[in-house]
Amino acid sequence: MPPLVSISETLLLNTVGRMRGLEAFRSGHLWTPSGARGTFGGQVVGLAMLAATRTVEDKDLHAQHCFFLLPANSQVPITFTVERLRDGKSYATRLVHALQDSKTVFILMASFTSPPRKIPGVGEPANGNDSVSYNQEDDPPITHSLKFDKLEVPSPRGSELPKPSYDTRPFTPTYQKPFPEDITPWGQATIEEETWSKFLDAVKDRGFDLGKKVRAVQNYIDERKQSPVTIAIARQQAGKWGTSRAIWLKPRFEPGEQLDDNSFRALIGFMTDFQFIGTGGRAASLDHTTHYYPFPEDMDKSAPLLHVMEAVSVDVGAGRGLVRGLVYTEKGVLIAMTSQEGVIRADFGEGIRPRRESDRQGAAKL
């Protein structure tokens, strides 16, 4: 079944000129997940990132940090204004406000950098690694206070400074955290809609009555079938992996759909919001951070990506939880790092249950 809404429609932005003296863009189709309080946060993240990239030339998006302030109504277009904070030789910075009904519902700071330079020797390792020869004379000039190996310490005996007792790691121009273990390959992983369909069949066969939960599960199955992103479980959140999970995320491009690198980074921002904060328990997102690293030369944007997520801290008393993640290509190249903090809701007998989009009017997201 083809997705109900394509990736191009999900990340559709229309230029509307200027607003408040800033460049402005307006959203197209917005999506609210079944039972959610507002527009899917990942879509707002992706659209804001895309708006920022529309104002930058010849630089790659390398980091974004955003905050969810109010729930966005999917029935009302969102206007994104972009402020050009800085345009430097190597870096550029943009501030994005998402506006709805004259209120700021979301803000995002994006940083862009010059494309990576080719390092001589990398790609042709001499000893099975990426180590290259290091010549101190090639160092760029830096302040004397930071040039520790140039410091001269008086010695009453005139002896040389002692050498460190540990082995120093050879200089390497690249390093990444290794691909995780116990990962089910994409070709062997079961996609979410099939997993939950089998669950409902098993429940029916055993005669269990889930009541209203059956409708909720069926709604989720339908959403997954119609989504522009296919999700498959790469590692269950159970056993020794009780505080972490891993999922495959595969964009469902339609024939002829193509994205440039920065637009694909915006798509990663959209995709990595799926099931992210839930790694730490039931929570509502406060923010979302992504750091991007160079794509491999043979990058296939239609191939699945692995998002490995883990809970870092959950504190019901403080009311917050923090999760972080790593994004790998199917071939094992680390291309992004993510983090997200969320509000952990606990019923202390004094709270009011958050309302859904269909029956709330201007309620805060948190």
Secondary structure, DSSP 4 states (H G I P E B T S, - for coil): ---SS-HHHHT-EEEEEEETTEEEEEE------TT-SSS-HHHHHHHHHHHHHTT--S-EEEEEEEEE-SPPPTTSPPEEEEEEEEE-SSEEEEEEEEEETTEEEEEEEEEEEPPPPPPTTTTS-SSSS------GGGSPP--GGG-GGG-----TT-PPPPPPSSPPPPP-S---PPPPSSPPPGGGPPBHHHHHHHHHHHHHHHT---TTHHHHHHHHHHHHHHSSEEEEEEE-S-GGGTTEEEEEEEE-PPTT----HHHHHHHHHHHTTTTSGGGGSSEEE-EEEEEE-PPPTT--TTS-EEEEEEEEEEETTTTEEEEEEEEEETTS-EEEEEEEEEEEP---SS--PPPPGGG-SS----
